[in-house]
Amino acid sequence: MLTDFEVLDMLRARGAQRDPMACIGLVANSECKVYDYLLQRAACNQTREVIESFKRRYEEFKKGNEKRKLTKAELLNIINFRPSSHAELYAVSSRFFLLSIF
């Protein structure tokens, strides 16, 4: 599975731009729409280093306690939505929220 950042990075590498007219011939129209959507999400401010840092910290968090293990989908949701409050984290993964406060 790919994070939103990885999809955005791939679209940038292929030549996607905000202006659909500038994309003609480089990427499909649907890819330009996905690019525009991702520019409005957390992915536009993320970096590969930040995502890797989060993954390393998560590995430390779950070490020694299998109950803290998240599914790949839960981990992907946390990376993609980048919750900034307990309420947002609970909405993305109630299980992770409960594990992180106890």
Biopython code that builds the backbone (N, CA, C, O; Angstrom):
import numpy as np
from Bio.PDB.StructureBuilder import StructureBuilder

atoms = [
    (1, "MET", "N", (0.835, -1.177, 0.000)),
    (1, "MET", "CA", (0.000, 0.000, 0.000)),
    (1, "MET", "C", (0.881, 1.241, 0.000)),
    (1, "MET", "O", (1.961, 1.258, 0.590)),
    (2, "LEU", "N", (0.406, 2.258, -0.661)),
    (2, "LEU", "CA", (1.142, 3.514, -0.749)),
    (2, "LEU", "C", (0.501, 4.584, 0.119)),
    (2, "LEU", "O", (-0.721, 4.637, 0.262)),
    (3, "THR", "N", (1.338, 5.434, 0.694)),
    (3, "THR", "CA", (0.811, 6.588, 1.413)),
    (3, "THR", "C", (0.407, 7.652, 0.403)),
    (3, "THR", "O", (0.809, 7.610, -0.760)),
    (4, "ASP", "N", (-0.396, 8.605, 0.866)),
    (4, "ASP", "CA", (-0.766, 9.726, -0.004)),
    (4, "ASP", "C", (0.483, 10.469, -0.469)),
    (4, "ASP", "O", (0.553, 10.920, -1.612)),
    (5, "PHE", "N", (1.474, 10.596, 0.426)),
    (5, "PHE", "CA", (2.709, 11.280, 0.058)),
    (5, "PHE", "C", (3.409, 10.578, -1.102)),
    (5, "PHE", "O", (3.891, 11.233, -2.027)),
    (6, "GLU", "N", (3.466, 9.253, -1.056)),
    (6, "GLU", "CA", (4.129, 8.502, -2.125)),
    (6, "GLU", "C", (3.407, 8.668, -3.461)),
    (6, "GLU", "O", (4.048, 8.763, -4.507)),
    (7, "VAL", "N", (2.083, 8.704, -3.426)),
    (7, "VAL", "CA", (1.317, 8.925, -4.660)),
    (7, "VAL", "C", (1.569, 10.337, -5.175)),
    (7, "VAL", "O", (1.784, 10.533, -6.371)),
    (8, "LEU", "N", (1.545, 11.316, -4.281)),
    (8, "LEU", "CA", (1.806, 12.703, -4.676)),
    (8, "LEU", "C", (3.205, 12.848, -5.261)),
    (8, "LEU", "O", (3.390, 13.528, -6.271)),
    (9, "ASP", "N", (4.174, 12.224, -4.641)),
    (9, "ASP", "CA", (5.555, 12.270, -5.122)),
    (9, "ASP", "C", (5.672, 11.652, -6.515)),
    (9, "ASP", "O", (6.372, 12.186, -7.375)),
    (10, "MET", "N", (4.992, 10.536, -6.738)),
    (10, "MET", "CA", (5.011, 9.880, -8.046)),
    (10, "MET", "C", (4.363, 10.766, -9.108)),
    (10, "MET", "O", (4.870, 10.873, -10.224)),
    (11, "LEU", "N", (3.247, 11.397, -8.763)),
    (11, "LEU", "CA", (2.575, 12.282, -9.720)),
    (11, "LEU", "C", (3.444, 13.493, -10.059)),
    (11, "LEU", "O", (3.487, 13.928, -11.210)),
    (12, "ARG", "N", (4.133, 14.034, -9.060)),
    (12, "ARG", "CA", (5.055, 15.155, -9.319)),
    (12, "ARG", "C", (6.159, 14.721, -10.276)),
    (12, "ARG", "O", (6.511, 15.449, -11.204)),
    (13, "ALA", "N", (6.697, 13.537, -10.041)),
    (13, "ALA", "CA", (7.774, 13.024, -10.892)),
    (13, "ALA", "C", (7.308, 12.819, -12.328)),
    (13, "ALA", "O", (8.095, 12.953, -13.266)),
    (14, "ARG", "N", (6.042, 12.500, -12.497)),
    (14, "ARG", "CA", (5.490, 12.291, -13.843)),
    (14, "ARG", "C", (5.105, 13.597, -14.526)),
    (14, "ARG", "O", (4.803, 13.600, -15.719)),
    (15, "GLY", "N", (5.112, 14.709, -13.787)),
    (15, "GLY", "CA", (4.824, 16.002, -14.398)),
    (15, "GLY", "C", (3.478, 16.600, -14.077)),
    (15, "GLY", "O", (3.062, 17.561, -14.725)),
    (16, "ALA", "N", (2.782, 16.056, -13.089)),
    (16, "ALA", "CA", (1.475, 16.615, -12.718)),
    (16, "ALA", "C", (1.655, 18.022, -12.156)),
    (16, "ALA", "O", (2.632, 18.317, -11.467)),
    (17, "GLN", "N", (0.693, 18.873, -12.468)),
    (17, "GLN", "CA", (0.707, 20.256, -11.992)),
    (17, "GLN", "C", (-0.701, 20.660, -11.611)),
    (17, "GLN", "O", (-1.669, 19.974, -11.938)),
    (18, "ARG", "N", (-0.803, 21.787, -10.912)),
    (18, "ARG", "CA", (-2.125, 22.287, -10.500)),
    (18, "ARG", "C", (-2.978, 22.653, -11.695)),
    (18, "ARG", "O", (-4.182, 22.395, -11.702)),
    (19, "ASP", "N", (-2.380, 23.243, -12.690)),
    (19, "ASP", "CA", (-3.115, 23.685, -13.878)),
    (19, "ASP", "C", (-3.336, 22.493, -14.803)),
    (19, "ASP", "O", (-2.373, 21.950, -15.344)),
    (20, "PRO", "N", (-4.598, 22.071, -14.996)),
    (20, "PRO", "CA", (-4.859, 20.905, -15.846)),
    (20, "PRO", "C", (-4.356, 21.087, -17.278)),
    (20, "PRO", "O", (-3.993, 20.109, -17.931)),
    (21, "MET", "N", (-4.331, 22.314, -17.768)),
    (21, "MET", "CA", (-3.855, 22.560, -19.132)),
    (21, "MET", "C", (-2.351, 22.292, -19.242)),
    (21, "MET", "O", (-1.868, 21.884, -20.299)),
    (22, "ALA", "N", (-1.623, 22.518, -18.166)),
    (22, "ALA", "CA", (-0.179, 22.276, -18.173)),
    (22, "ALA", "C", (0.136, 20.780, -18.104)),
    (22, "ALA", "O", (1.247, 20.361, -18.429)),
    (23, "CYS", "N", (-0.829, 19.991, -17.688)),
    (23, "CYS", "CA", (-0.644, 18.539, -17.547)),
    (23, "CYS", "C", (-0.905, 17.782, -18.842)),
    (23, "CYS", "O", (-0.520, 16.620, -18.967)),
    (24, "ILE", "N", (-1.547, 18.420, -19.797)),
    (24, "ILE", "CA", (-1.967, 17.717, -21.012)),
    (24, "ILE", "C", (-0.769, 17.022, -21.648)),
    (24, "ILE", "O", (0.263, 17.640, -21.913)),
    (25, "GLY", "N", (-0.929, 15.743, -21.882)),
    (25, "GLY", "CA", (0.116, 14.949, -22.508)),
    (25, "GLY", "C", (1.106, 14.347, -21.530)),
    (25, "GLY", "O", (1.789, 13.378, -21.861)),
    (26, "LEU", "N", (1.194, 14.904, -20.331)),
    (26, "LEU", "CA", (2.127, 14.378, -19.334)),
    (26, "LEU", "C", (1.481, 13.289, -18.483)),
    (26, "LEU", "O", (2.035, 12.205, -18.305)),
    (27, "VAL", "N", (0.313, 13.600, -17.971)),
    (27, "VAL", "CA", (-0.425, 12.641, -17.141)),
    (27, "VAL", "C", (-1.896, 12.691, -17.540)),
    (27, "VAL", "O", (-2.344, 13.631, -18.196)),
    (28, "ALA", "N", (-2.627, 11.678, -17.139)),
    (28, "ALA", "CA", (-4.061, 11.624, -17.450)),
    (28, "ALA", "C", (-4.810, 12.700, -16.665)),
    (28, "ALA", "O", (-4.354, 13.145, -15.612)),
    (29, "ASN", "N", (-5.942, 13.104, -17.180)),
    (29, "ASN", "CA", (-6.771, 14.107, -16.519)),
    (29, "ASN", "C", (-7.139, 13.662, -15.101)),
    (29, "ASN", "O", (-7.157, 14.475, -14.177)),
    (30, "SER", "N", (-7.428, 12.392, -14.936)),
    (30, "SER", "CA", (-7.779, 11.877, -13.607)),
    (30, "SER", "C", (-6.598, 12.000, -12.641)),
    (30, "SER", "O", (-6.793, 12.229, -11.448)),
    (31, "GLU", "N", (-5.380, 11.849, -13.155)),
    (31, "GLU", "CA", (-4.197, 11.993, -12.302)),
    (31, "GLU", "C", (-4.033, 13.438, -11.853)),
    (31, "GLU", "O", (-3.601, 13.691, -10.729)),
    (32, "CYS", "N", (-4.373, 14.385, -12.720)),
    (32, "CYS", "CA", (-4.330, 15.802, -12.328)),
    (32, "CYS", "C", (-5.331, 16.071, -11.211)),
    (32, "CYS", "O", (-5.046, 16.840, -10.293)),
    (33, "LYS", "N", (-6.495, 15.444, -11.284)),
    (33, "LYS", "CA", (-7.510, 15.623, -10.241)),
    (33, "LYS", "C", (-7.044, 15.019, -8.920)),
    (33, "LYS", "O", (-7.252, 15.607, -7.859)),
    (34, "VAL", "N", (-6.420, 13.859, -8.983)),
    (34, "VAL", "CA", (-5.876, 13.239, -7.771)),
    (34, "VAL", "C", (-4.776, 14.130, -7.200)),
    (34, "VAL", "O", (-4.700, 14.323, -5.987)),
    (35, "TYR", "N", (-3.934, 14.668, -8.061)),
    (35, "TYR", "CA", (-2.858, 15.568, -7.643)),
    (35, "TYR", "C", (-3.439, 16.779, -6.909)),
    (35, "TYR", "O", (-2.967, 17.134, -5.829)),
    (36, "ASP", "N", (-4.458, 17.411, -7.487)),
    (36, "ASP", "CA", (-5.104, 18.563, -6.845)),
    (36, "ASP", "C", (-5.672, 18.189, -5.479)),
    (36, "ASP", "O", (-5.541, 18.947, -4.518)),
    (37, "TYR", "N", (-6.299, 17.028, -5.398)),
    (37, "TYR", "CA", (-6.877, 16.565, -4.136)),
    (37, "TYR", "C", (-5.784, 16.375, -3.082)),
    (37, "TYR", "O", (-5.935, 16.812, -1.942)),
    (38, "LEU", "N", (-4.695, 15.728, -3.463)),
    (38, "LEU", "CA", (-3.622, 15.447, -2.505)),
    (38, "LEU", "C", (-2.911, 16.712, -2.044)),
    (38, "LEU", "O", (-2.358, 16.743, -0.944)),
    (39, "LEU", "N", (-2.918, 17.749, -2.866)),
    (39, "LEU", "CA", (-2.314, 19.015, -2.456)),
    (39, "LEU", "C", (-3.094, 19.669, -1.318)),
    (39, "LEU", "O", (-2.573, 20.553, -0.639)),
    (40, "GLN", "N", (-4.315, 19.246, -1.110)),
    (40, "GLN", "CA", (-5.149, 19.793, -0.041)),
    (40, "GLN", "C", (-5.113, 18.924, 1.216)),
    (40, "GLN", "O", (-5.749, 19.252, 2.217)),
    (41, "ARG", "N", (-4.390, 17.846, 1.167)),
    (41, "ARG", "CA", (-4.317, 16.903, 2.280)),
    (41, "ARG", "C", (-2.974, 17.052, 3.008)),
    (41, "ARG", "O", (-2.141, 17.872, 2.622)),
    (42, "ALA", "N", (-2.778, 16.271, 4.039)),
    (42, "ALA", "CA", (-1.541, 16.309, 4.822)),
    (42, "ALA", "C", (-0.318, 15.956, 3.981)),
    (42, "ALA", "O", (0.794, 16.372, 4.304)),
    (43, "ALA", "N", (-0.511, 15.201, 2.917)),
    (43, "ALA", "CA", (0.607, 14.741, 2.085)),
    (43, "ALA", "C", (1.430, 15.887, 1.518)),
    (43, "ALA", "O", (2.630, 15.731, 1.295)),
    (44, "CYS", "N", (0.808, 17.030, 1.281)),
    (44, "CYS", "CA", (1.539, 18.137, 0.653)),
    (44, "CYS", "C", (2.610, 18.706, 1.572)),
    (44, "CYS", "O", (3.545, 19.349, 1.095)),
    (45, "ASN", "N", (2.497, 18.484, 2.885)),
    (45, "ASN", "CA", (3.476, 19.000, 3.844)),
    (45, "ASN", "C", (4.394, 17.924, 4.406)),
    (45, "ASN", "O", (5.285, 18.225, 5.201)),
    (46, "GLN", "N", (4.190, 16.693, 4.010)),
    (46, "GLN", "CA", (4.996, 15.605, 4.544)),
    (46, "GLN", "C", (6.269, 15.422, 3.721)),
    (46, "GLN", "O", (6.364, 15.842, 2.568)),
    (47, "THR", "N", (7.237, 14.780, 4.358)),
    (47, "THR", "CA", (8.469, 14.407, 3.663)),
    (47, "THR", "C", (8.723, 12.927, 3.935)),
    (47, "THR", "O", (8.169, 12.346, 4.869)),
    (48, "ARG", "N", (9.552, 12.348, 3.118)),
    (48, "ARG", "CA", (9.905, 10.938, 3.303)),
    (48, "ARG", "C", (10.543, 10.735, 4.686)),
    (48, "ARG", "O", (10.294, 9.728, 5.349)),
    (49, "GLU", "N", (11.360, 11.693, 5.108)),
    (49, "GLU", "CA", (12.049, 11.592, 6.393)),
    (49, "GLU", "C", (11.065, 11.599, 7.560)),
    (49, "GLU", "O", (11.228, 10.837, 8.513)),
    (50, "VAL", "N", (10.049, 12.453, 7.489)),
    (50, "VAL", "CA", (9.053, 12.529, 8.561)),
    (50, "VAL", "C", (8.279, 11.215, 8.667)),
    (50, "VAL", "O", (8.024, 10.726, 9.767)),
    (51, "ILE", "N", (7.911, 10.655, 7.533)),
    (51, "ILE", "CA", (7.171, 9.392, 7.531)),
    (51, "ILE", "C", (8.035, 8.264, 8.088)),
    (51, "ILE", "O", (7.560, 7.458, 8.888)),
    (52, "GLU", "N", (9.300, 8.201, 7.672)),
    (52, "GLU", "CA", (10.203, 7.161, 8.186)),
    (52, "GLU", "C", (10.427, 7.333, 9.686)),
    (52, "GLU", "O", (10.504, 6.348, 10.420)),
    (53, "SER", "N", (10.532, 8.573, 10.138)),
    (53, "SER", "CA", (10.697, 8.842, 11.565)),
    (53, "SER", "C", (9.479, 8.353, 12.347)),
    (53, "SER", "O", (9.623, 7.744, 13.407)),
    (54, "PHE", "N", (8.282, 8.619, 11.825)),
    (54, "PHE", "CA", (7.066, 8.134, 12.481)),
    (54, "PHE", "C", (7.063, 6.610, 12.551)),
    (54, "PHE", "O", (6.731, 6.035, 13.588)),
    (55, "LYS", "N", (7.431, 5.957, 11.457)),
    (55, "LYS", "CA", (7.442, 4.492, 11.439)),
    (55, "LYS", "C", (8.431, 3.935, 12.460)),
    (55, "LYS", "O", (8.138, 2.947, 13.133)),
    (56, "ARG", "N", (9.612, 4.569, 12.578)),
    (56, "ARG", "CA", (10.597, 4.117, 13.567)),
    (56, "ARG", "C", (10.058, 4.287, 14.988)),
    (56, "ARG", "O", (10.199, 3.395, 15.824)),
    (57, "ARG", "N", (9.435, 5.448, 15.253)),
    (57, "ARG", "CA", (8.886, 5.685, 16.590)),
    (57, "ARG", "C", (7.743, 4.718, 16.902)),
    (57, "ARG", "O", (7.584, 4.283, 18.043)),
    (58, "TYR", "N", (6.955, 4.389, 15.889)),
    (58, "TYR", "CA", (5.878, 3.409, 16.090)),
    (58, "TYR", "C", (6.465, 2.042, 16.435)),
    (58, "TYR", "O", (5.955, 1.352, 17.318)),
    (59, "GLU", "N", (7.539, 1.647, 15.741)),
    (59, "GLU", "CA", (8.182, 0.358, 16.030)),
    (59, "GLU", "C", (8.658, 0.309, 17.479)),
    (59, "GLU", "O", (8.528, -0.720, 18.142)),
    (60, "GLU", "N", (9.215, 1.426, 17.976)),
    (60, "GLU", "CA", (9.650, 1.490, 19.375)),
    (60, "GLU", "C", (8.445, 1.406, 20.316)),
    (60, "GLU", "O", (8.505, 0.748, 21.355)),
    (61, "PHE", "N", (7.360, 2.074, 19.945)),
    (61, "PHE", "CA", (6.140, 2.097, 20.752)),
    (61, "PHE", "C", (5.559, 0.695, 20.930)),
    (61, "PHE", "O", (5.114, 0.343, 22.023)),
    (62, "LYS", "N", (5.561, -0.100, 19.870)),
    (62, "LYS", "CA", (4.932, -1.426, 19.948)),
    (62, "LYS", "C", (5.881, -2.509, 20.446)),
    (62, "LYS", "O", (5.446, -3.617, 20.760)),
    (63, "LYS", "N", (7.173, -2.199, 20.519)),
    (63, "LYS", "CA", (8.166, -3.195, 20.926)),
    (63, "LYS", "C", (7.830, -3.763, 22.306)),
    (63, "LYS", "O", (7.617, -3.023, 23.266)),
    (64, "GLY", "N", (7.789, -5.071, 22.377)),
    (64, "GLY", "CA", (7.543, -5.736, 23.641)),
    (64, "GLY", "C", (6.079, -5.850, 24.031)),
    (64, "GLY", "O", (5.766, -6.391, 25.092)),
    (65, "ASN", "N", (5.182, -5.356, 23.201)),
    (65, "ASN", "CA", (3.761, -5.435, 23.528)),
    (65, "ASN", "C", (2.970, -5.645, 22.246)),
    (65, "ASN", "O", (2.666, -4.690, 21.531)),
    (66, "GLU", "N", (2.644, -6.884, 21.962)),
    (66, "GLU", "CA", (1.928, -7.221, 20.720)),
    (66, "GLU", "C", (0.539, -6.604, 20.651)),
    (66, "GLU", "O", (-0.021, -6.470, 19.563)),
    (67, "LYS", "N", (-0.026, -6.224, 21.794)),
    (67, "LYS", "CA", (-1.345, -5.589, 21.787)),
    (67, "LYS", "C", (-1.299, -4.230, 21.091)),
    (67, "LYS", "O", (-2.321, -3.733, 20.618)),
    (68, "ARG", "N", (-0.129, -3.644, 21.034)),
    (68, "ARG", "CA", (0.016, -2.329, 20.412)),
    (68, "ARG", "C", (0.202, -2.390, 18.901)),
    (68, "ARG", "O", (0.344, -1.356, 18.248)),
    (69, "LYS", "N", (0.201, -3.581, 18.352)),
    (69, "LYS", "CA", (0.432, -3.733, 16.916)),
    (69, "LYS", "C", (-0.799, -3.290, 16.122)),
    (69, "LYS", "O", (-1.919, -3.717, 16.400)),
    (70, "LEU", "N", (-0.569, -2.423, 15.127)),
    (70, "LEU", "CA", (-1.641, -1.940, 14.255)),
    (70, "LEU", "C", (-1.619, -2.689, 12.931)),
    (70, "LEU", "O", (-0.586, -3.223, 12.527)),
    (71, "THR", "N", (-2.753, -2.724, 12.266)),
    (71, "THR", "CA", (-2.782, -3.291, 10.918)),
    (71, "THR", "C", (-2.110, -2.291, 9.976)),
    (71, "THR", "O", (-1.942, -1.121, 10.320)),
    (72, "LYS", "N", (-1.733, -2.753, 8.805)),
    (72, "LYS", "CA", (-1.130, -1.857, 7.816)),
    (72, "LYS", "C", (-2.091, -0.734, 7.447)),
    (72, "LYS", "O", (-1.674, 0.406, 7.243)),
    (73, "ALA", "N", (-3.378, -1.058, 7.363)),
    (73, "ALA", "CA", (-4.385, -0.046, 7.017)),
    (73, "ALA", "C", (-4.488, 1.027, 8.097)),
    (73, "ALA", "O", (-4.619, 2.209, 7.781)),
    (74, "GLU", "N", (-4.430, 0.631, 9.368)),
    (74, "GLU", "CA", (-4.492, 1.610, 10.461)),
    (74, "GLU", "C", (-3.272, 2.523, 10.435)),
    (74, "GLU", "O", (-3.392, 3.736, 10.604)),
    (75, "LEU", "N", (-2.114, 1.943, 10.228)),
    (75, "LEU", "CA", (-0.885, 2.725, 10.160)),
    (75, "LEU", "C", (-0.927, 3.690, 8.978)),
    (75, "LEU", "O", (-0.525, 4.847, 9.102)),
    (76, "LEU", "N", (-1.406, 3.219, 7.852)),
    (76, "LEU", "CA", (-1.532, 4.057, 6.662)),
    (76, "LEU", "C", (-2.498, 5.216, 6.906)),
    (76, "LEU", "O", (-2.228, 6.343, 6.490)),
    (77, "ASN", "N", (-3.609, 4.954, 7.571)),
    (77, "ASN", "CA", (-4.569, 6.016, 7.884)),
    (77, "ASN", "C", (-3.956, 7.082, 8.776)),
    (77, "ASN", "O", (-4.193, 8.273, 8.572)),
    (78, "ILE", "N", (-3.177, 6.671, 9.757)),
    (78, "ILE", "CA", (-2.539, 7.636, 10.650)),
    (78, "ILE", "C", (-1.556, 8.500, 9.873)),
    (78, "ILE", "O", (-1.503, 9.712, 10.076)),
    (79, "ILE", "N", (-0.778, 7.892, 8.987)),
    (79, "ILE", "CA", (0.176, 8.657, 8.174)),
    (79, "ILE", "C", (-0.559, 9.601, 7.235)),
    (79, "ILE", "O", (-0.193, 10.770, 7.121)),
    (80, "ASN", "N", (-1.588, 9.106, 6.563)),
    (80, "ASN", "CA", (-2.289, 9.925, 5.574)),
    (80, "ASN", "C", (-3.085, 11.068, 6.187)),
    (80, "ASN", "O", (-3.109, 12.168, 5.636)),
    (81, "PHE", "N", (-3.736, 10.824, 7.319)),
    (81, "PHE", "CA", (-4.573, 11.864, 7.911)),
    (81, "PHE", "C", (-3.813, 12.749, 8.883)),
    (81, "PHE", "O", (-4.238, 13.868, 9.173)),
    (82, "ARG", "N", (-2.702, 12.258, 9.382)),
    (82, "ARG", "CA", (-1.854, 12.990, 10.319)),
    (82, "ARG", "C", (-2.669, 13.692, 11.403)),
    (82, "ARG", "O", (-2.691, 14.921, 11.470)),
    (83, "PRO", "N", (-3.339, 12.908, 12.252)),
    (83, "PRO", "CA", (-4.173, 13.509, 13.296)),
    (83, "PRO", "C", (-3.340, 14.355, 14.250)),
    (83, "PRO", "O", (-2.222, 13.985, 14.608)),
    (84, "SER", "N", (-3.894, 15.498, 14.659)),
    (84, "SER", "CA", (-3.144, 16.403, 15.529)),
    (84, "SER", "C", (-3.788, 16.559, 16.904)),
    (84, "SER", "O", (-3.312, 17.349, 17.719)),
    (85, "SER", "N", (-4.845, 15.831, 17.169)),
    (85, "SER", "CA", (-5.477, 15.874, 18.487)),
    (85, "SER", "C", (-5.947, 14.468, 18.847)),
    (85, "SER", "O", (-6.018, 13.584, 17.993)),
    (86, "HIS", "N", (-6.263, 14.281, 20.116)),
    (86, "HIS", "CA", (-6.752, 12.967, 20.547)),
    (86, "HIS", "C", (-8.051, 12.608, 19.840)),
    (86, "HIS", "O", (-8.264, 11.450, 19.481)),
    (87, "ALA", "N", (-8.919, 13.593, 19.639)),
    (87, "ALA", "CA", (-10.196, 13.322, 18.964)),
    (87, "ALA", "C", (-9.967, 12.846, 17.532)),
    (87, "ALA", "O", (-10.623, 11.911, 17.073)),
    (88, "GLU", "N", (-9.036, 13.491, 16.826)),
    (88, "GLU", "CA", (-8.736, 13.082, 15.450)),
    (88, "GLU", "C", (-8.095, 11.701, 15.421)),
    (88, "GLU", "O", (-8.418, 10.881, 14.562)),
    (89, "LEU", "N", (-7.192, 11.444, 16.354)),
    (89, "LEU", "CA", (-6.553, 10.129, 16.426)),
    (89, "LEU", "C", (-7.592, 9.049, 16.715)),
    (89, "LEU", "O", (-7.547, 7.967, 16.129)),
    (90, "TYR", "N", (-8.518, 9.340, 17.610)),
    (90, "TYR", "CA", (-9.571, 8.378, 17.928)),
    (90, "TYR", "C", (-10.419, 8.077, 16.693)),
    (90, "TYR", "O", (-10.807, 6.931, 16.468)),
    (91, "ALA", "N", (-10.707, 9.106, 15.892)),
    (91, "ALA", "CA", (-11.511, 8.911, 14.682)),
    (91, "ALA", "C", (-10.787, 8.037, 13.660)),
    (91, "ALA", "O", (-11.420, 7.248, 12.958)),
    (92, "VAL", "N", (-9.473, 8.173, 13.573)),
    (92, "VAL", "CA", (-8.692, 7.395, 12.611)),
    (92, "VAL", "C", (-8.494, 5.969, 13.105)),
    (92, "VAL", "O", (-8.675, 5.012, 12.352)),
    (93, "SER", "N", (-8.125, 5.832, 14.363)),
    (93, "SER", "CA", (-7.883, 4.493, 14.917)),
    (93, "SER", "C", (-8.169, 4.510, 16.409)),
    (93, "SER", "O", (-7.303, 4.867, 17.207)),
    (94, "SER", "N", (-9.364, 4.131, 16.781)),
    (94, "SER", "CA", (-9.731, 4.136, 18.198)),
    (94, "SER", "C", (-8.843, 3.176, 18.986)),
    (94, "SER", "O", (-8.524, 3.431, 20.147)),
    (95, "ARG", "N", (-8.448, 2.083, 18.359)),
    (95, "ARG", "CA", (-7.590, 1.104, 19.032)),
    (95, "ARG", "C", (-6.229, 1.716, 19.361)),
    (95, "ARG", "O", (-5.730, 1.542, 20.473)),
    (96, "PHE", "N", (-5.626, 2.427, 18.412)),
    (96, "PHE", "CA", (-4.326, 3.051, 18.643)),
    (96, "PHE", "C", (-4.448, 4.132, 19.708)),
    (96, "PHE", "O", (-3.577, 4.261, 20.569)),
    (97, "PHE", "N", (-5.526, 4.908, 19.653)),
    (97, "PHE", "CA", (-5.746, 5.953, 20.648)),
    (97, "PHE", "C", (-5.777, 5.351, 22.047)),
    (97, "PHE", "O", (-5.105, 5.844, 22.953)),
    (98, "LEU", "N", (-6.547, 4.300, 22.222)),
    (98, "LEU", "CA", (-6.664, 3.679, 23.539)),
    (98, "LEU", "C", (-5.340, 3.081, 23.992)),
    (98, "LEU", "O", (-5.010, 3.136, 25.177)),
    (99, "LEU", "N", (-4.578, 2.511, 23.065)),
    (99, "LEU", "CA", (-3.276, 1.938, 23.416)),
    (99, "LEU", "C", (-2.276, 3.018, 23.791)),
    (99, "LEU", "O", (-1.408, 2.793, 24.634)),
    (100, "SER", "N", (-2.387, 4.189, 23.174)),
    (100, "SER", "CA", (-1.397, 5.241, 23.407)),
    (100, "SER", "C", (-1.608, 5.961, 24.731)),
    (100, "SER", "O", (-0.667, 6.554, 25.259)),
    (101, "ILE", "N", (-2.824, 5.924, 25.284)),
    (101, "ILE", "CA", (-3.044, 6.641, 26.542)),
    (101, "ILE", "C", (-2.991, 5.727, 27.762)),
    (101, "ILE", "O", (-2.956, 6.216, 28.891)),
    (102, "PHE", "N", (-2.983, 4.419, 27.560)),
    (102, "PHE", "CA", (-2.922, 3.496, 28.701)),
    (102, "PHE", "C", (-1.609, 2.777, 28.748)),
    (102, "PHE", "O", (-1.383, 1.961, 29.641)),
]
sb = StructureBuilder()
sb.init_structure("model")
sb.init_model(0)
sb.init_chain("A")
sb.init_seg("    ")
for serial, (resi, resn, name, xyz) in enumerate(atoms, 1):
    if name == "N":
        sb.init_residue(resn, " ", resi, " ")
    sb.init_atom(name, np.array(xyz, "f"), 0.0, 1.0, " ", f" {name:<3s}", serial, name[0])
structure = sb.get_structure()
